[in-house]
């Protein structure tokens, strides 16, 4: 069962000059089933936002899990739809998307099987805040944390174990959890977490428990 952190957390959104701009990509799309929870991005117990379906993404755009949770606007022969990257597609050709079936039928006829598309990374457009979640086994001796529900791609997750005086970066794993490079912890039961997004904004969440499977809903998104 998911455990919730104590109330009273304070979160700050630090705004910088946005520099978020990604080129439109020409590629292709096919489709698979609609279940997003078993994908490489580890989005178990996470409900996709209303109006957003899931997609797998091929090796040329996977970025070692760096696109997990990102939203793409996909344009096909019959229309356009917004999807969230929920899985990798190791067998996909360059710039290939493996859309969920419900997304594919919004842009093409199901009988087509594979179609040409254009897509780019866009804001998910969520009014709800981002979420951070500890992996099972997380403790003061082992750090593993996931960011969910971010409006823009998450570029970095840093941790402070000394009341925000210094920050240490973590490394995003293929399975979409951020961990210390040496697979250890920060030696504290509570830390501050700073999440950076591709639009230049950061969210700081203090007093985060290092207890296994703790989930925290921040008051803001990036």
Secondary structure as UniProt FT lines:
FT   STRAND          3..4
FT   STRAND          11..14
FT   STRAND          25..32
FT   TURN            37..38
FT   TURN            40..41
FT   TURN            44..45
FT   TURN            50..51
FT   STRAND          53..58
FT   HELIX           59..62
FT   HELIX           63..65
FT   TURN            66..69
FT   STRAND          71..76
FT   TURN            77..78
FT   STRAND          79..89
FT   TURN            90..91
FT   TURN            94..95
FT   STRAND          96..100
FT   HELIX           101..107
FT   HELIX           110..112
FT   STRAND          115..122
FT   STRAND          131..134
FT   TURN            136..137
FT   TURN            140..141
FT   STRAND          144..148
FT   STRAND          154..160
FT   TURN            163..164
FT   STRAND          168..169
FT   STRAND          171..172
FT   TURN            174..175
FT   STRAND          178..179
FT   TURN            181..182
FT   STRAND          190..197
FT   TURN            198..199
FT   STRAND          202..209
FT   TURN            212..213
FT   STRAND          214..217
//
